[in-house]
């Protein structure tokens, strides 16, 4: 009897808005924060330019965040400035990265994977 009552109930929605296996991919809405002035725009460009070599050559853990900032540096908003300041706080509090190379007989194979819908206005 108890099983029959449970099967007749309609499923209730969960508190989460995520629907796994859905056919539509949801992207983040466009940033509606006010745009930065020229000095703020130049600051964002200086930060991304300064960290670009370090991130590519030494500490790749910050590459995704820096790439996101670089994608927004042409028309930055107040939200972009918040992300930039958080990136600077993160980089200031982390230990210096050290890359060590040792000779071995391992063959290195690198595979690339495209990121889709992980950034605003993303294209595959």
Phi and psi restraints in degrees (range 20) as a CNS / XPLOR table:
assign (resid 1 and name C) (resid 2 and name N)
       (resid 2 and name CA) (resid 2 and name C) 1.0 -65.6 20.0 2
assign (resid 2 and name N) (resid 2 and name CA)
       (resid 2 and name C) (resid 3 and name N) 1.0 -38.2 20.0 2
assign (resid 2 and name C) (resid 3 and name N)
       (resid 3 and name CA) (resid 3 and name C) 1.0 -66.6 20.0 2
assign (resid 3 and name N) (resid 3 and name CA)
       (resid 3 and name C) (resid 4 and name N) 1.0 -37.5 20.0 2
assign (resid 3 and name C) (resid 4 and name N)
       (resid 4 and name CA) (resid 4 and name C) 1.0 -65.8 20.0 2
assign (resid 4 and name N) (resid 4 and name CA)
       (resid 4 and name C) (resid 5 and name N) 1.0 -36.9 20.0 2
assign (resid 4 and name C) (resid 5 and name N)
       (resid 5 and name CA) (resid 5 and name C) 1.0 -67.9 20.0 2
assign (resid 5 and name N) (resid 5 and name CA)
       (resid 5 and name C) (resid 6 and name N) 1.0 -38.5 20.0 2
assign (resid 5 and name C) (resid 6 and name N)
       (resid 6 and name CA) (resid 6 and name C) 1.0 -69.6 20.0 2
assign (resid 6 and name N) (resid 6 and name CA)
       (resid 6 and name C) (resid 7 and name N) 1.0 -34.7 20.0 2
assign (resid 6 and name C) (resid 7 and name N)
       (resid 7 and name CA) (resid 7 and name C) 1.0 -73.9 20.0 2
assign (resid 7 and name N) (resid 7 and name CA)
       (resid 7 and name C) (resid 8 and name N) 1.0 -23.2 20.0 2
assign (resid 7 and name C) (resid 8 and name N)
       (resid 8 and name CA) (resid 8 and name C) 1.0 -81.4 20.0 2
assign (resid 8 and name N) (resid 8 and name CA)
       (resid 8 and name C) (resid 9 and name N) 1.0 -14.7 20.0 2
assign (resid 8 and name C) (resid 9 and name N)
       (resid 9 and name CA) (resid 9 and name C) 1.0 -73.2 20.0 2
assign (resid 9 and name N) (resid 9 and name CA)
       (resid 9 and name C) (resid 10 and name N) 1.0 143.4 20.0 2
assign (resid 9 and name C) (resid 10 and name N)
       (resid 10 and name CA) (resid 10 and name C) 1.0 -84.7 20.0 2
assign (resid 10 and name N) (resid 10 and name CA)
       (resid 10 and name C) (resid 11 and name N) 1.0 145.5 20.0 2
assign (resid 10 and name C) (resid 11 and name N)
       (resid 11 and name CA) (resid 11 and name C) 1.0 -67.5 20.0 2
assign (resid 11 and name N) (resid 11 and name CA)
       (resid 11 and name C) (resid 12 and name N) 1.0 140.0 20.0 2
assign (resid 11 and name C) (resid 12 and name N)
       (resid 12 and name CA) (resid 12 and name C) 1.0 -92.1 20.0 2
assign (resid 12 and name N) (resid 12 and name CA)
       (resid 12 and name C) (resid 13 and name N) 1.0 152.1 20.0 2
assign (resid 12 and name C) (resid 13 and name N)
       (resid 13 and name CA) (resid 13 and name C) 1.0 -76.8 20.0 2
assign (resid 13 and name N) (resid 13 and name CA)
       (resid 13 and name C) (resid 14 and name N) 1.0 148.3 20.0 2
assign (resid 13 and name C) (resid 14 and name N)
       (resid 14 and name CA) (resid 14 and name C) 1.0 -87.1 20.0 2
assign (resid 14 and name N) (resid 14 and name CA)
       (resid 14 and name C) (resid 15 and name N) 1.0 168.0 20.0 2
assign (resid 14 and name C) (resid 15 and name N)
       (resid 15 and name CA) (resid 15 and name C) 1.0 -69.9 20.0 2
assign (resid 15 and name N) (resid 15 and name CA)
       (resid 15 and name C) (resid 16 and name N) 1.0 -24.7 20.0 2
assign (resid 15 and name C) (resid 16 and name N)
       (resid 16 and name CA) (resid 16 and name C) 1.0 -80.4 20.0 2
assign (resid 16 and name N) (resid 16 and name CA)
       (resid 16 and name C) (resid 17 and name N) 1.0 144.8 20.0 2
assign (resid 16 and name C) (resid 17 and name N)
       (resid 17 and name CA) (resid 17 and name C) 1.0 -91.2 20.0 2
assign (resid 17 and name N) (resid 17 and name CA)
       (resid 17 and name C) (resid 18 and name N) 1.0 -1.0 20.0 2
assign (resid 17 and name C) (resid 18 and name N)
       (resid 18 and name CA) (resid 18 and name C) 1.0 -75.8 20.0 2
assign (resid 18 and name N) (resid 18 and name CA)
       (resid 18 and name C) (resid 19 and name N) 1.0 134.1 20.0 2
assign (resid 18 and name C) (resid 19 and name N)
       (resid 19 and name CA) (resid 19 and name C) 1.0 -122.0 20.0 2
assign (resid 19 and name N) (resid 19 and name CA)
       (resid 19 and name C) (resid 20 and name N) 1.0 104.4 20.0 2
assign (resid 19 and name C) (resid 20 and name N)
       (resid 20 and name CA) (resid 20 and name C) 1.0 -72.4 20.0 2
assign (resid 20 and name N) (resid 20 and name CA)
       (resid 20 and name C) (resid 21 and name N) 1.0 135.7 20.0 2
assign (resid 20 and name C) (resid 21 and name N)
       (resid 21 and name CA) (resid 21 and name C) 1.0 82.6 20.0 2
assign (resid 21 and name N) (resid 21 and name CA)
       (resid 21 and name C) (resid 22 and name N) 1.0 11.4 20.0 2
assign (resid 21 and name C) (resid 22 and name N)
       (resid 22 and name CA) (resid 22 and name C) 1.0 -71.7 20.0 2
assign (resid 22 and name N) (resid 22 and name CA)
       (resid 22 and name C) (resid 23 and name N) 1.0 156.0 20.0 2
assign (resid 22 and name C) (resid 23 and name N)
       (resid 23 and name CA) (resid 23 and name C) 1.0 -82.1 20.0 2
assign (resid 23 and name N) (resid 23 and name CA)
       (resid 23 and name C) (resid 24 and name N) 1.0 -20.1 20.0 2
assign (resid 23 and name C) (resid 24 and name N)
       (resid 24 and name CA) (resid 24 and name C) 1.0 -104.0 20.0 2
assign (resid 24 and name N) (resid 24 and name CA)
       (resid 24 and name C) (resid 25 and name N) 1.0 134.7 20.0 2
assign (resid 24 and name C) (resid 25 and name N)
       (resid 25 and name CA) (resid 25 and name C) 1.0 -96.5 20.0 2
assign (resid 25 and name N) (resid 25 and name CA)
       (resid 25 and name C) (resid 26 and name N) 1.0 129.0 20.0 2
assign (resid 25 and name C) (resid 26 and name N)
       (resid 26 and name CA) (resid 26 and name C) 1.0 -97.4 20.0 2
assign (resid 26 and name N) (resid 26 and name CA)
       (resid 26 and name C) (resid 27 and name N) 1.0 131.7 20.0 2
assign (resid 26 and name C) (resid 27 and name N)
       (resid 27 and name CA) (resid 27 and name C) 1.0 -108.5 20.0 2
assign (resid 27 and name N) (resid 27 and name CA)
       (resid 27 and name C) (resid 28 and name N) 1.0 161.1 20.0 2
assign (resid 27 and name C) (resid 28 and name N)
       (resid 28 and name CA) (resid 28 and name C) 1.0 -69.5 20.0 2
assign (resid 28 and name N) (resid 28 and name CA)
       (resid 28 and name C) (resid 29 and name N) 1.0 144.8 20.0 2
assign (resid 28 and name C) (resid 29 and name N)
       (resid 29 and name CA) (resid 29 and name C) 1.0 -68.9 20.0 2
assign (resid 29 and name N) (resid 29 and name CA)
       (resid 29 and name C) (resid 30 and name N) 1.0 158.4 20.0 2
assign (resid 29 and name C) (resid 30 and name N)
       (resid 30 and name CA) (resid 30 and name C) 1.0 -62.2 20.0 2
assign (resid 30 and name N) (resid 30 and name CA)
       (resid 30 and name C) (resid 31 and name N) 1.0 151.1 20.0 2
assign (resid 30 and name C) (resid 31 and name N)
       (resid 31 and name CA) (resid 31 and name C) 1.0 -72.6 20.0 2
assign (resid 31 and name N) (resid 31 and name CA)
       (resid 31 and name C) (resid 32 and name N) 1.0 122.1 20.0 2
assign (resid 31 and name C) (resid 32 and name N)
       (resid 32 and name CA) (resid 32 and name C) 1.0 -105.5 20.0 2
assign (resid 32 and name N) (resid 32 and name CA)
       (resid 32 and name C) (resid 33 and name N) 1.0 12.7 20.0 2
assign (resid 32 and name C) (resid 33 and name N)
       (resid 33 and name CA) (resid 33 and name C) 1.0 -70.1 20.0 2
assign (resid 33 and name N) (resid 33 and name CA)
       (resid 33 and name C) (resid 34 and name N) 1.0 155.4 20.0 2
assign (resid 33 and name C) (resid 34 and name N)
       (resid 34 and name CA) (resid 34 and name C) 1.0 -64.7 20.0 2
assign (resid 34 and name N) (resid 34 and name CA)
       (resid 34 and name C) (resid 35 and name N) 1.0 145.9 20.0 2
assign (resid 34 and name C) (resid 35 and name N)
       (resid 35 and name CA) (resid 35 and name C) 1.0 -70.4 20.0 2
assign (resid 35 and name N) (resid 35 and name CA)
       (resid 35 and name C) (resid 36 and name N) 1.0 155.5 20.0 2
assign (resid 35 and name C) (resid 36 and name N)
       (resid 36 and name CA) (resid 36 and name C) 1.0 -82.3 20.0 2
assign (resid 36 and name N) (resid 36 and name CA)
       (resid 36 and name C) (resid 37 and name N) 1.0 157.4 20.0 2
assign (resid 36 and name C) (resid 37 and name N)
       (resid 37 and name CA) (resid 37 and name C) 1.0 -78.8 20.0 2
assign (resid 37 and name N) (resid 37 and name CA)
       (resid 37 and name C) (resid 38 and name N) 1.0 -179.7 20.0 2
assign (resid 37 and name C) (resid 38 and name N)
       (resid 38 and name CA) (resid 38 and name C) 1.0 -62.8 20.0 2
assign (resid 38 and name N) (resid 38 and name CA)
       (resid 38 and name C) (resid 39 and name N) 1.0 -37.0 20.0 2
assign (resid 38 and name C) (resid 39 and name N)
       (resid 39 and name CA) (resid 39 and name C) 1.0 -68.0 20.0 2
assign (resid 39 and name N) (resid 39 and name CA)
       (resid 39 and name C) (resid 40 and name N) 1.0 -36.7 20.0 2
assign (resid 39 and name C) (resid 40 and name N)
       (resid 40 and name CA) (resid 40 and name C) 1.0 -67.2 20.0 2
assign (resid 40 and name N) (resid 40 and name CA)
       (resid 40 and name C) (resid 41 and name N) 1.0 -40.3 20.0 2
assign (resid 40 and name C) (resid 41 and name N)
       (resid 41 and name CA) (resid 41 and name C) 1.0 -62.9 20.0 2
assign (resid 41 and name N) (resid 41 and name CA)
       (resid 41 and name C) (resid 42 and name N) 1.0 -43.4 20.0 2
assign (resid 41 and name C) (resid 42 and name N)
       (resid 42 and name CA) (resid 42 and name C) 1.0 -65.2 20.0 2
assign (resid 42 and name N) (resid 42 and name CA)
       (resid 42 and name C) (resid 43 and name N) 1.0 -36.9 20.0 2
assign (resid 42 and name C) (resid 43 and name N)
       (resid 43 and name CA) (resid 43 and name C) 1.0 -62.3 20.0 2
assign (resid 43 and name N) (resid 43 and name CA)
       (resid 43 and name C) (resid 44 and name N) 1.0 -45.4 20.0 2
assign (resid 43 and name C) (resid 44 and name N)
       (resid 44 and name CA) (resid 44 and name C) 1.0 -60.8 20.0 2
assign (resid 44 and name N) (resid 44 and name CA)
       (resid 44 and name C) (resid 45 and name N) 1.0 -43.7 20.0 2
assign (resid 44 and name C) (resid 45 and name N)
       (resid 45 and name CA) (resid 45 and name C) 1.0 -64.6 20.0 2
assign (resid 45 and name N) (resid 45 and name CA)
       (resid 45 and name C) (resid 46 and name N) 1.0 -38.5 20.0 2
assign (resid 45 and name C) (resid 46 and name N)
       (resid 46 and name CA) (resid 46 and name C) 1.0 -66.6 20.0 2
assign (resid 46 and name N) (resid 46 and name CA)
       (resid 46 and name C) (resid 47 and name N) 1.0 -41.0 20.0 2
assign (resid 46 and name C) (resid 47 and name N)
       (resid 47 and name CA) (resid 47 and name C) 1.0 -64.8 20.0 2
assign (resid 47 and name N) (resid 47 and name CA)
       (resid 47 and name C) (resid 48 and name N) 1.0 -46.4 20.0 2
assign (resid 47 and name C) (resid 48 and name N)
       (resid 48 and name CA) (resid 48 and name C) 1.0 -65.8 20.0 2
assign (resid 48 and name N) (resid 48 and name CA)
       (resid 48 and name C) (resid 49 and name N) 1.0 -39.3 20.0 2
assign (resid 48 and name C) (resid 49 and name N)
       (resid 49 and name CA) (resid 49 and name C) 1.0 -67.8 20.0 2
assign (resid 49 and name N) (resid 49 and name CA)
       (resid 49 and name C) (resid 50 and name N) 1.0 -39.7 20.0 2
assign (resid 49 and name C) (resid 50 and name N)
       (resid 50 and name CA) (resid 50 and name C) 1.0 -66.8 20.0 2
assign (resid 50 and name N) (resid 50 and name CA)
       (resid 50 and name C) (resid 51 and name N) 1.0 -39.4 20.0 2
assign (resid 50 and name C) (resid 51 and name N)
       (resid 51 and name CA) (resid 51 and name C) 1.0 -87.4 20.0 2
assign (resid 51 and name N) (resid 51 and name CA)
       (resid 51 and name C) (resid 52 and name N) 1.0 -9.7 20.0 2
assign (resid 51 and name C) (resid 52 and name N)
       (resid 52 and name CA) (resid 52 and name C) 1.0 -59.8 20.0 2
assign (resid 52 and name N) (resid 52 and name CA)
       (resid 52 and name C) (resid 53 and name N) 1.0 -49.0 20.0 2
assign (resid 52 and name C) (resid 53 and name N)
       (resid 53 and name CA) (resid 53 and name C) 1.0 -65.5 20.0 2
assign (resid 53 and name N) (resid 53 and name CA)
       (resid 53 and name C) (resid 54 and name N) 1.0 -45.8 20.0 2
assign (resid 53 and name C) (resid 54 and name N)
       (resid 54 and name CA) (resid 54 and name C) 1.0 -57.7 20.0 2
assign (resid 54 and name N) (resid 54 and name CA)
       (resid 54 and name C) (resid 55 and name N) 1.0 -43.8 20.0 2
assign (resid 54 and name C) (resid 55 and name N)
       (resid 55 and name CA) (resid 55 and name C) 1.0 -69.3 20.0 2
assign (resid 55 and name N) (resid 55 and name CA)
       (resid 55 and name C) (resid 56 and name N) 1.0 -41.3 20.0 2
assign (resid 55 and name C) (resid 56 and name N)
       (resid 56 and name CA) (resid 56 and name C) 1.0 -71.1 20.0 2
assign (resid 56 and name N) (resid 56 and name CA)
       (resid 56 and name C) (resid 57 and name N) 1.0 -38.8 20.0 2
assign (resid 56 and name C) (resid 57 and name N)
       (resid 57 and name CA) (resid 57 and name C) 1.0 -89.5 20.0 2
assign (resid 57 and name N) (resid 57 and name CA)
       (resid 57 and name C) (resid 58 and name N) 1.0 -35.2 20.0 2
assign (resid 57 and name C) (resid 58 and name N)
       (resid 58 and name CA) (resid 58 and name C) 1.0 -117.7 20.0 2
assign (resid 58 and name N) (resid 58 and name CA)
       (resid 58 and name C) (resid 59 and name N) 1.0 -55.9 20.0 2
assign (resid 58 and name C) (resid 59 and name N)
       (resid 59 and name CA) (resid 59 and name C) 1.0 -119.5 20.0 2
assign (resid 59 and name N) (resid 59 and name CA)
       (resid 59 and name C) (resid 60 and name N) 1.0 87.8 20.0 2
assign (resid 59 and name C) (resid 60 and name N)
       (resid 60 and name CA) (resid 60 and name C) 1.0 -76.6 20.0 2
assign (resid 60 and name N) (resid 60 and name CA)
       (resid 60 and name C) (resid 61 and name N) 1.0 -2.5 20.0 2
assign (resid 60 and name C) (resid 61 and name N)
       (resid 61 and name CA) (resid 61 and name C) 1.0 -68.1 20.0 2
assign (resid 61 and name N) (resid 61 and name CA)
       (resid 61 and name C) (resid 62 and name N) 1.0 -20.5 20.0 2
assign (resid 61 and name C) (resid 62 and name N)
       (resid 62 and name CA) (resid 62 and name C) 1.0 -98.7 20.0 2
assign (resid 62 and name N) (resid 62 and name CA)
       (resid 62 and name C) (resid 63 and name N) 1.0 5.1 20.0 2
assign (resid 62 and name C) (resid 63 and name N)
       (resid 63 and name CA) (resid 63 and name C) 1.0 -64.0 20.0 2
assign (resid 63 and name N) (resid 63 and name CA)
       (resid 63 and name C) (resid 64 and name N) 1.0 -41.3 20.0 2
assign (resid 63 and name C) (resid 64 and name N)
       (resid 64 and name CA) (resid 64 and name C) 1.0 -64.2 20.0 2
assign (resid 64 and name N) (resid 64 and name CA)
       (resid 64 and name C) (resid 65 and name N) 1.0 -44.7 20.0 2
assign (resid 64 and name C) (resid 65 and name N)
       (resid 65 and name CA) (resid 65 and name C) 1.0 -66.0 20.0 2
assign (resid 65 and name N) (resid 65 and name CA)
       (resid 65 and name C) (resid 66 and name N) 1.0 -43.3 20.0 2
assign (resid 65 and name C) (resid 66 and name N)
       (resid 66 and name CA) (resid 66 and name C) 1.0 -65.2 20.0 2
assign (resid 66 and name N) (resid 66 and name CA)
       (resid 66 and name C) (resid 67 and name N) 1.0 -37.8 20.0 2
assign (resid 66 and name C) (resid 67 and name N)
       (resid 67 and name CA) (resid 67 and name C) 1.0 -63.0 20.0 2
assign (resid 67 and name N) (resid 67 and name CA)
       (resid 67 and name C) (resid 68 and name N) 1.0 -39.9 20.0 2
assign (resid 67 and name C) (resid 68 and name N)
       (resid 68 and name CA) (resid 68 and name C) 1.0 -64.1 20.0 2
assign (resid 68 and name N) (resid 68 and name CA)
       (resid 68 and name C) (resid 69 and name N) 1.0 -42.7 20.0 2
assign (resid 68 and name C) (resid 69 and name N)
       (resid 69 and name CA) (resid 69 and name C) 1.0 -65.0 20.0 2
assign (resid 69 and name N) (resid 69 and name CA)
       (resid 69 and name C) (resid 70 and name N) 1.0 -41.9 20.0 2
assign (resid 69 and name C) (resid 70 and name N)
       (resid 70 and name CA) (resid 70 and name C) 1.0 -64.5 20.0 2
assign (resid 70 and name N) (resid 70 and name CA)
       (resid 70 and name C) (resid 71 and name N) 1.0 -33.3 20.0 2
assign (resid 70 and name C) (resid 71 and name N)
       (resid 71 and name CA) (resid 71 and name C) 1.0 -68.7 20.0 2
assign (resid 71 and name N) (resid 71 and name CA)
       (resid 71 and name C) (resid 72 and name N) 1.0 -25.0 20.0 2
assign (resid 71 and name C) (resid 72 and name N)
       (resid 72 and name CA) (resid 72 and name C) 1.0 -101.4 20.0 2
assign (resid 72 and name N) (resid 72 and name CA)
       (resid 72 and name C) (resid 73 and name N) 1.0 -0.1 20.0 2
assign (resid 72 and name C) (resid 73 and name N)
       (resid 73 and name CA) (resid 73 and name C) 1.0 -72.5 20.0 2
assign (resid 73 and name N) (resid 73 and name CA)
       (resid 73 and name C) (resid 74 and name N) 1.0 -16.2 20.0 2
assign (resid 73 and name C) (resid 74 and name N)
       (resid 74 and name CA) (resid 74 and name C) 1.0 -72.1 20.0 2
assign (resid 74 and name N) (resid 74 and name CA)
       (resid 74 and name C) (resid 75 and name N) 1.0 -36.4 20.0 2
assign (resid 74 and name C) (resid 75 and name N)
       (resid 75 and name CA) (resid 75 and name C) 1.0 -137.8 20.0 2
assign (resid 75 and name N) (resid 75 and name CA)
       (resid 75 and name C) (resid 76 and name N) 1.0 71.1 20.0 2
assign (resid 75 and name C) (resid 76 and name N)
       (resid 76 and name CA) (resid 76 and name C) 1.0 -75.1 20.0 2
assign (resid 76 and name N) (resid 76 and name CA)
       (resid 76 and name C) (resid 77 and name N) 1.0 153.0 20.0 2
assign (resid 76 and name C) (resid 77 and name N)
       (resid 77 and name CA) (resid 77 and name C) 1.0 -120.2 20.0 2
assign (resid 77 and name N) (resid 77 and name CA)
       (resid 77 and name C) (resid 78 and name N) 1.0 179.9 20.0 2
assign (resid 77 and name C) (resid 78 and name N)
       (resid 78 and name CA) (resid 78 and name C) 1.0 -60.2 20.0 2
assign (resid 78 and name N) (resid 78 and name CA)
       (resid 78 and name C) (resid 79 and name N) 1.0 -35.0 20.0 2
assign (resid 78 and name C) (resid 79 and name N)
       (resid 79 and name CA) (resid 79 and name C) 1.0 -65.2 20.0 2
assign (resid 79 and name N) (resid 79 and name CA)
       (resid 79 and name C) (resid 80 and name N) 1.0 -37.7 20.0 2
assign (resid 79 and name C) (resid 80 and name N)
       (resid 80 and name CA) (resid 80 and name C) 1.0 -63.0 20.0 2
assign (resid 80 and name N) (resid 80 and name CA)
       (resid 80 and name C) (resid 81 and name N) 1.0 -39.7 20.0 2
assign (resid 80 and name C) (resid 81 and name N)
       (resid 81 and name CA) (resid 81 and name C) 1.0 -64.5 20.0 2
assign (resid 81 and name N) (resid 81 and name CA)
       (resid 81 and name C) (resid 82 and name N) 1.0 -39.2 20.0 2
assign (resid 81 and name C) (resid 82 and name N)
       (resid 82 and name CA) (resid 82 and name C) 1.0 -62.1 20.0 2
assign (resid 82 and name N) (resid 82 and name CA)
       (resid 82 and name C) (resid 83 and name N) 1.0 -43.1 20.0 2
assign (resid 82 and name C) (resid 83 and name N)
       (resid 83 and name CA) (resid 83 and name C) 1.0 -63.3 20.0 2
assign (resid 83 and name N) (resid 83 and name CA)
       (resid 83 and name C) (resid 84 and name N) 1.0 -39.8 20.0 2
assign (resid 83 and name C) (resid 84 and name N)
       (resid 84 and name CA) (resid 84 and name C) 1.0 -65.1 20.0 2
assign (resid 84 and name N) (resid 84 and name CA)
       (resid 84 and name C) (resid 85 and name N) 1.0 -44.7 20.0 2
assign (resid 84 and name C) (resid 85 and name N)
       (resid 85 and name CA) (resid 85 and name C) 1.0 -65.4 20.0 2
assign (resid 85 and name N) (resid 85 and name CA)
       (resid 85 and name C) (resid 86 and name N) 1.0 -36.3 20.0 2
assign (resid 85 and name C) (resid 86 and name N)
       (resid 86 and name CA) (resid 86 and name C) 1.0 -67.0 20.0 2
assign (resid 86 and name N) (resid 86 and name CA)
       (resid 86 and name C) (resid 87 and name N) 1.0 -38.8 20.0 2
assign (resid 86 and name C) (resid 87 and name N)
       (resid 87 and name CA) (resid 87 and name C) 1.0 -62.3 20.0 2
assign (resid 87 and name N) (resid 87 and name CA)
       (resid 87 and name C) (resid 88 and name N) 1.0 -42.2 20.0 2
assign (resid 87 and name C) (resid 88 and name N)
       (resid 88 and name CA) (resid 88 and name C) 1.0 -65.7 20.0 2
assign (resid 88 and name N) (resid 88 and name CA)
       (resid 88 and name C) (resid 89 and name N) 1.0 -40.3 20.0 2
assign (resid 88 and name C) (resid 89 and name N)
       (resid 89 and name CA) (resid 89 and name C) 1.0 -61.9 20.0 2
assign (resid 89 and name N) (resid 89 and name CA)
       (resid 89 and name C) (resid 90 and name N) 1.0 -43.2 20.0 2
assign (resid 89 and name C) (resid 90 and name N)
       (resid 90 and name CA) (resid 90 and name C) 1.0 -61.3 20.0 2
assign (resid 90 and name N) (resid 90 and name CA)
       (resid 90 and name C) (resid 91 and name N) 1.0 -47.7 20.0 2
assign (resid 90 and name C) (resid 91 and name N)
       (resid 91 and name CA) (resid 91 and name C) 1.0 -67.2 20.0 2
assign (resid 91 and name N) (resid 91 and name CA)
       (resid 91 and name C) (resid 92 and name N) 1.0 -30.5 20.0 2
assign (resid 91 and name C) (resid 92 and name N)
       (resid 92 and name CA) (resid 92 and name C) 1.0 -73.6 20.0 2
assign (resid 92 and name N) (resid 92 and name CA)
       (resid 92 and name C) (resid 93 and name N) 1.0 -28.0 20.0 2
assign (resid 92 and name C) (resid 93 and name N)
       (resid 93 and name CA) (resid 93 and name C) 1.0 -94.5 20.0 2
assign (resid 93 and name N) (resid 93 and name CA)
       (resid 93 and name C) (resid 94 and name N) 1.0 -8.7 20.0 2
assign (resid 93 and name C) (resid 94 and name N)
       (resid 94 and name CA) (resid 94 and name C) 1.0 -87.6 20.0 2
assign (resid 94 and name N) (resid 94 and name CA)
       (resid 94 and name C) (resid 95 and name N) 1.0 150.6 20.0 2
assign (resid 94 and name C) (resid 95 and name N)
       (resid 95 and name CA) (resid 95 and name C) 1.0 -67.5 20.0 2
assign (resid 95 and name N) (resid 95 and name CA)
       (resid 95 and name C) (resid 96 and name N) 1.0 155.7 20.0 2
assign (resid 95 and name C) (resid 96 and name N)
       (resid 96 and name CA) (resid 96 and name C) 1.0 -64.8 20.0 2
assign (resid 96 and name N) (resid 96 and name CA)
       (resid 96 and name C) (resid 97 and name N) 1.0 135.3 20.0 2
assign (resid 96 and name C) (resid 97 and name N)
       (resid 97 and name CA) (resid 97 and name C) 1.0 -80.0 20.0 2
assign (resid 97 and name N) (resid 97 and name CA)
       (resid 97 and name C) (resid 98 and name N) 1.0 144.6 20.0 2
assign (resid 97 and name C) (resid 98 and name N)
       (resid 98 and name CA) (resid 98 and name C) 1.0 -128.2 20.0 2
assign (resid 98 and name N) (resid 98 and name CA)
       (resid 98 and name C) (resid 99 and name N) 1.0 127.0 20.0 2
assign (resid 98 and name C) (resid 99 and name N)
       (resid 99 and name CA) (resid 99 and name C) 1.0 -106.2 20.0 2
assign (resid 99 and name N) (resid 99 and name CA)
       (resid 99 and name C) (resid 100 and name N) 1.0 125.6 20.0 2
assign (resid 99 and name C) (resid 100 and name N)
       (resid 100 and name CA) (resid 100 and name C) 1.0 -121.1 20.0 2
assign (resid 100 and name N) (resid 100 and name CA)
       (resid 100 and name C) (resid 101 and name N) 1.0 128.9 20.0 2
assign (resid 100 and name C) (resid 101 and name N)
       (resid 101 and name CA) (resid 101 and name C) 1.0 -108.9 20.0 2
assign (resid 101 and name N) (resid 101 and name CA)
       (resid 101 and name C) (resid 102 and name N) 1.0 132.1 20.0 2
assign (resid 101 and name C) (resid 102 and name N)
       (resid 102 and name CA) (resid 102 and name C) 1.0 -130.5 20.0 2
assign (resid 102 and name N) (resid 102 and name CA)
       (resid 102 and name C) (resid 103 and name N) 1.0 143.7 20.0 2
assign (resid 102 and name C) (resid 103 and name N)
       (resid 103 and name CA) (resid 103 and name C) 1.0 -70.3 20.0 2
assign (resid 103 and name N) (resid 103 and name CA)
       (resid 103 and name C) (resid 104 and name N) 1.0 137.3 20.0 2
assign (resid 103 and name C) (resid 104 and name N)
       (resid 104 and name CA) (resid 104 and name C) 1.0 -156.5 20.0 2
assign (resid 104 and name N) (resid 104 and name CA)
       (resid 104 and name C) (resid 105 and name N) 1.0 175.7 20.0 2
assign (resid 104 and name C) (resid 105 and name N)
       (resid 105 and name CA) (resid 105 and name C) 1.0 -100.4 20.0 2
assign (resid 105 and name N) (resid 105 and name CA)
       (resid 105 and name C) (resid 106 and name N) 1.0 17.0 20.0 2
assign (resid 105 and name C) (resid 106 and name N)
       (resid 106 and name CA) (resid 106 and name C) 1.0 -78.7 20.0 2
assign (resid 106 and name N) (resid 106 and name CA)
       (resid 106 and name C) (resid 107 and name N) 1.0 137.5 20.0 2
assign (resid 106 and name C) (resid 107 and name N)
       (resid 107 and name CA) (resid 107 and name C) 1.0 -96.3 20.0 2
assign (resid 107 and name N) (resid 107 and name CA)
       (resid 107 and name C) (resid 108 and name N) 1.0 123.2 20.0 2
assign (resid 107 and name C) (resid 108 and name N)
       (resid 108 and name CA) (resid 108 and name C) 1.0 -89.2 20.0 2
assign (resid 108 and name N) (resid 108 and name CA)
       (resid 108 and name C) (resid 109 and name N) 1.0 123.4 20.0 2
assign (resid 108 and name C) (resid 109 and name N)
       (resid 109 and name CA) (resid 109 and name C) 1.0 -119.5 20.0 2
assign (resid 109 and name N) (resid 109 and name CA)
       (resid 109 and name C) (resid 110 and name N) 1.0 128.3 20.0 2
assign (resid 109 and name C) (resid 110 and name N)
       (resid 110 and name CA) (resid 110 and name C) 1.0 -114.6 20.0 2
assign (resid 110 and name N) (resid 110 and name CA)
       (resid 110 and name C) (resid 111 and name N) 1.0 130.6 20.0 2
assign (resid 110 and name C) (resid 111 and name N)
       (resid 111 and name CA) (resid 111 and name C) 1.0 -116.4 20.0 2
assign (resid 111 and name N) (resid 111 and name CA)
       (resid 111 and name C) (resid 112 and name N) 1.0 138.0 20.0 2
assign (resid 111 and name C) (resid 112 and name N)
       (resid 112 and name CA) (resid 112 and name C) 1.0 -102.1 20.0 2
assign (resid 112 and name N) (resid 112 and name CA)
       (resid 112 and name C) (resid 113 and name N) 1.0 146.2 20.0 2
assign (resid 112 and name C) (resid 113 and name N)
       (resid 113 and name CA) (resid 113 and name C) 1.0 -132.7 20.0 2
assign (resid 113 and name N) (resid 113 and name CA)
       (resid 113 and name C) (resid 114 and name N) 1.0 126.4 20.0 2
assign (resid 113 and name C) (resid 114 and name N)
       (resid 114 and name CA) (resid 114 and name C) 1.0 -73.6 20.0 2
assign (resid 114 and name N) (resid 114 and name CA)
       (resid 114 and name C) (resid 115 and name N) 1.0 144.9 20.0 2
assign (resid 114 and name C) (resid 115 and name N)
       (resid 115 and name CA) (resid 115 and name C) 1.0 -100.9 20.0 2
assign (resid 115 and name N) (resid 115 and name CA)
       (resid 115 and name C) (resid 116 and name N) 1.0 126.5 20.0 2
assign (resid 115 and name C) (resid 116 and name N)
       (resid 116 and name CA) (resid 116 and name C) 1.0 -121.7 20.0 2
assign (resid 116 and name N) (resid 116 and name CA)
       (resid 116 and name C) (resid 117 and name N) 1.0 126.9 20.0 2
assign (resid 116 and name C) (resid 117 and name N)
       (resid 117 and name CA) (resid 117 and name C) 1.0 63.8 20.0 2
assign (resid 117 and name N) (resid 117 and name CA)
       (resid 117 and name C) (resid 118 and name N) 1.0 25.3 20.0 2
assign (resid 117 and name C) (resid 118 and name N)
       (resid 118 and name CA) (resid 118 and name C) 1.0 -91.7 20.0 2
assign (resid 118 and name N) (resid 118 and name CA)
       (resid 118 and name C) (resid 119 and name N) 1.0 -12.5 20.0 2
assign (resid 118 and name C) (resid 119 and name N)
       (resid 119 and name CA) (resid 119 and name C) 1.0 -131.2 20.0 2
assign (resid 119 and name N) (resid 119 and name CA)
       (resid 119 and name C) (resid 120 and name N) 1.0 157.7 20.0 2
assign (resid 119 and name C) (resid 120 and name N)
       (resid 120 and name CA) (resid 120 and name C) 1.0 -64.5 20.0 2
assign (resid 120 and name N) (resid 120 and name CA)
       (resid 120 and name C) (resid 121 and name N) 1.0 143.3 20.0 2
assign (resid 120 and name C) (resid 121 and name N)
       (resid 121 and name CA) (resid 121 and name C) 1.0 55.1 20.0 2
assign (resid 121 and name N) (resid 121 and name CA)
       (resid 121 and name C) (resid 122 and name N) 1.0 36.1 20.0 2
assign (resid 121 and name C) (resid 122 and name N)
       (resid 122 and name CA) (resid 122 and name C) 1.0 -78.5 20.0 2
assign (resid 122 and name N) (resid 122 and name CA)
       (resid 122 and name C) (resid 123 and name N) 1.0 145.9 20.0 2
assign (resid 122 and name C) (resid 123 and name N)
       (resid 123 and name CA) (resid 123 and name C) 1.0 -127.5 20.0 2
assign (resid 123 and name N) (resid 123 and name CA)
       (resid 123 and name C) (resid 124 and name N) 1.0 151.2 20.0 2
